[in-house]
Amino acid sequence: MKLLSFSTDKGDSYGVVADDGVIDLGRRLGGKYPDLRALLEGGGLGQAEALAGGEADHGLDVITYLQVVPNARRIICIGLNYREHAAEMGMKFPENPSLFSKWPDALVGHGENIVRPKASDHFDFEGELAFVMGKPGRHITKAGAMDHVVGYTPFLDGSVRDFQGQSVIAGKNFQHSGACGPWLTTADEIADPMALHLTTRLNGDVVQDESTEQLFFTVPDIIAYVSQFTALHPGDVIATGTPSGVGAGRKPPLWMKPGDKIEVEISGLGRLANNVVAETVEIKQP
């Protein structure tokens, strides 16, 4: 089952993909589960599955995709989880997962524009596998971690590298600099998240091409580590890190610029595609 959040001229909603359309679960279940996070928190997956075989309410070509869980409590990202990426960045491989957080407005959905900020042209791409929590937990064991995962989605971690050198929080959280989507593919459709193929393309050229089997800290490793210091909740999004091939690791560097198209495709999960635009800044006169 593929779940997504989206908007139409009637407002924001969420649903399940059916062929070339989407069944509007917000319209059908919104009284009980107003959004996708509420569906996950309330144990409503069974009701979503029961409706999944029905007739689509909207075509996929007429909706605006939102990031998969627009109101996620937490968006946690893992840095330096592929050894070759650490090497290309000239950084020591960490002994434990290296963490940073994304703010919700740093992300957009599939098909929406990502923004190259006015403050920098060192705008880099990082294609990643992300997973979404389906059950809450604290001090989750590695053995039981996968029971807490509801599904997986492609993720674009847009990084402003010169600002990142000053502050990771700043470099990773420029508004609308990254993306998540197009949808969440439920875990029952993915036999092994550590056996997926990730490809990032910039203007059609392959810039990252790697198997998730090369991830050093696995999904259970990450869940067990993170849940030691904070409770995890349904709808929390955790990105697992990027492989080698990023723009900053190239000579000369390869930065995203306005007019570019960036795509992150993962086998079994779909393709996340976004165009890059320049930031427009309105200066209000006093």
C-alpha positions in Angstrom: 0.0 0.0 0.0 1.2 3.5 -0.9 0.1 6.3 1.4 0.6 10.0 0.6 -0.4 13.5 1.7 -1.6 15.9 -0.9 -3.6 19.0 -1.5 -6.4 20.0 -4.0 -8.5 23.1 -4.4 -10.5 21.8 -1.5 -7.6 21.8 0.9 -5.0 19.4 2.3 -5.8 15.7 2.6 -4.2 12.3 2.5 -4.9 9.0 0.8 -3.9 5.7 -0.7 -2.6 5.3 -4.3 -4.9 3.3 -6.6 -3.5 2.8 -10.1 -3.1 6.4 -11.5 -5.2 8.0 -8.9 -5.6 8.5 -5.2 -8.4 7.4 -2.8 -9.1 10.4 -0.6 -8.9 9.0 3.0 -9.2 12.4 4.4 -12.7 12.7 2.9 -13.6 9.2 3.9 -12.0 8.9 7.3 -11.2 12.5 8.2 -13.7 12.6 11.0 -11.7 10.1 12.9 -8.2 10.5 11.4 -7.8 14.1 10.1 -4.3 13.5 8.6 -1.8 10.7 7.9 -0.1 11.1 11.2 -3.4 10.7 13.0 -4.2 7.6 11.0 -0.9 6.0 12.1 -1.3 7.1 15.7 -4.8 5.8 15.8 -4.1 2.4 14.3 -6.1 3.1 11.2 -4.1 1.2 8.7 -6.6 -1.6 8.5 -9.4 0.9 7.6 -7.1 2.4 4.9 -6.5 -1.1 3.5 -10.2 -1.8 3.4 -10.7 1.2 1.2 -7.6 0.7 -1.0 -9.5 -1.4 -3.6 -12.0 1.3 -4.3 -12.4 3.8 -7.1 -10.0 6.8 -7.0 -11.3 10.2 -6.1 -8.5 12.2 -7.8 -6.0 11.6 -10.5 -2.4 11.7 -9.5 -1.9 14.3 -12.2 -4.2 16.8 -10.6 -3.1 16.8 -7.0 -0.2 18.7 -5.4 2.0 16.3 -3.4 2.9 17.3 0.1 5.8 15.8 2.0 4.7 12.4 3.2 4.0 13.4 6.8 3.7 17.2 6.8 3.2 17.5 10.5 5.8 14.9 11.7 6.8 15.5 15.3 10.4 14.7 14.4 12.5 14.6 11.2 15.8 13.0 12.1 18.7 12.6 9.7 21.8 10.4 9.9 25.0 11.8 8.6 28.0 9.8 7.3 26.4 6.4 7.1 28.2 5.3 3.9 32.0 4.9 4.3 32.7 6.1 0.8 30.7 9.3 1.5 32.7 10.0 4.6 35.9 9.5 2.7 34.9 11.9 -0.2 34.1 14.5 2.4 37.4 14.0 4.2 35.7 13.1 7.4 36.3 10.4 10.0 33.7 7.7 10.1 31.7 8.0 13.3 31.6 5.3 16.0 27.9 6.0 16.6 25.2 7.4 14.3 25.8 11.1 13.6 22.5 12.9 14.0 20.9 16.2 13.0 17.3 17.3 12.6 15.3 18.8 9.8 12.5 21.3 10.4 9.2 20.6 8.6 9.4 23.8 6.4 12.8 22.6 5.1 11.0 20.0 3.0 8.5 20.0 0.1 6.7 17.2 -1.7 7.3 15.5 -5.0 6.9 17.8 -7.9 7.2 20.9 -5.9 10.1 23.4 -6.4 13.1 23.3 -4.1 14.8 26.6 -3.5 18.5 27.5 -4.0 18.9 30.1 -1.3 19.9 33.7 -2.0 22.6 33.5 0.7 24.7 30.8 -1.1 25.3 29.0 -4.3 26.9 25.9 -2.6 23.6 24.0 -2.9 24.2 20.2 -2.7 22.1 17.1 -3.3 21.9 14.1 -1.0 19.6 11.3 -2.1 18.6 9.0 0.8 16.3 6.2 2.0 14.0 7.4 4.8 11.7 5.3 7.0 8.6 6.3 8.9 7.7 5.1 12.3 4.3 3.4 12.7 4.4 2.5 16.4 5.7 4.5 19.4 8.5 3.4 21.6 11.4 4.2 23.9 14.5 2.0 24.5 13.5 -0.1 21.5 15.7 -3.1 21.0 17.3 -3.9 17.6 15.5 -7.2 17.6 12.1 -5.5 17.9 12.9 -2.4 15.9 11.4 -3.4 12.6 8.0 -3.9 14.2 7.9 -0.1 14.7 8.4 0.8 11.0 5.3 1.5 8.9 7.1 2.1 5.6 9.8 3.8 3.5 10.1 6.7 1.1 12.7 8.5 -1.0 14.3 11.6 0.6 16.3 14.5 -0.7 18.5 16.2 1.9 19.4 19.6 0.3 22.5 20.9 2.0 23.9 24.4 1.8 27.6 23.4 2.3 29.2 26.7 3.3 26.6 27.3 5.9 26.8 23.7 7.0 30.5 24.3 7.8 29.4 27.0 10.2 26.4 25.3 11.6 24.9 21.9 10.7 21.4 23.2 11.7 21.7 26.2 9.4 23.1 24.3 6.5 20.4 21.6 6.6 17.4 23.8 7.3 17.1 26.5 4.6 13.4 26.8 3.8 12.2 24.4 1.0 15.7 23.1 0.4 14.8 19.4 0.5 12.0 17.0 -0.3 10.3 13.8 0.8 8.0 11.6 -1.2 6.2 10.9 -3.4 4.6 8.5 -1.0 5.2 6.1 1.9 5.4 2.4 0.7 4.3 0.2 3.6 6.8 -2.2 5.0 4.9 -5.3 4.0 5.8 -4.5 0.4 9.5 -4.2 1.1 11.2 -7.5 1.8 14.5 -6.0 2.9 15.2 -2.2 3.2 18.9 -3.1 3.2 18.6 -4.5 -0.4 17.3 -1.5 -2.3 18.9 0.4 -5.1 19.2 4.2 -4.8 19.9 6.4 -7.8 20.1 10.2 -7.8 20.0 12.0 -11.1 20.8 15.7 -11.8 19.4 16.9 -15.1 19.1 13.2 -16.1 22.8 12.4 -15.3 23.4 9.7 -12.7 25.3 11.3 -9.8 24.7 8.7 -7.0 24.2 5.0 -7.6 24.4 2.7 -4.6 22.7 -0.2 -2.8 21.4 0.4 0.7 23.2 -2.8 1.7 26.2 -0.4 2.1 24.6 1.4 4.9 26.7 1.0 8.0 24.1 1.7 10.6 21.0 -0.2 9.7 17.4 0.7 10.3 17.3 -1.4 13.6 20.7 0.2 14.6 19.3 3.7 14.1 16.0 3.0 15.9 17.7 1.4 18.9 20.2 4.3 19.1 17.7 7.2 18.7 15.1 5.7 21.1 17.7 5.6 23.9 17.4 9.4 24.2 14.0 10.2 22.9 10.6 8.5 22.5 9.7 7.9 18.8 6.2 8.4 17.6 4.1 7.3 14.7 4.8 9.6 11.7 8.3 10.4 12.7 10.6 10.5 9.6 14.2 9.2 9.8 16.5 9.6 6.8 19.3 7.0 6.8 22.1 9.0 5.1 23.5 9.5 1.6 26.0 7.5 -0.4 29.0 9.0 -2.2 28.7 11.1 -5.3 27.5 14.4 -3.7 28.5 17.7 -5.3 30.8 18.7 -2.5 32.9 15.6 -3.0 33.6 16.3 -6.6 36.5 18.3 -8.2 35.4 20.8 -9.2 32.3 20.8 -6.9 28.9 20.2 -8.6 26.2 22.5 -7.1 22.5 22.6 -7.9 21.4 25.8 -9.6 18.1 27.3 -10.7 16.7 25.5 -13.7 18.1 22.1 -12.6 16.0 19.0 -12.0 17.0 16.6 -9.2 15.5 13.1 -8.9 15.9 10.4 -6.2 14.7 7.0 -7.2 14.7 3.9 -5.0 13.7 0.5 -6.2 10.3 -0.5 -5.0 9.6 3.0 -3.6 9.3 5.3 -6.6 10.9 8.5 -7.8 11.0 11.8 -6.0 11.5 14.6 -8.6 11.9 18.4 -8.0 12.9 21.4 -9.9 15.4 23.9 -8.5 14.4 27.6 -8.4 16.1 30.7 -7.1 14.9 32.2 -3.9 12.9 35.4 -4.3 13.2 37.7 -1.3 10.6 40.5 -0.7 12.1 43.4 1.3 9.4 45.2 3.2 9.9 48.9 3.6 9.4 50.3 7.1 
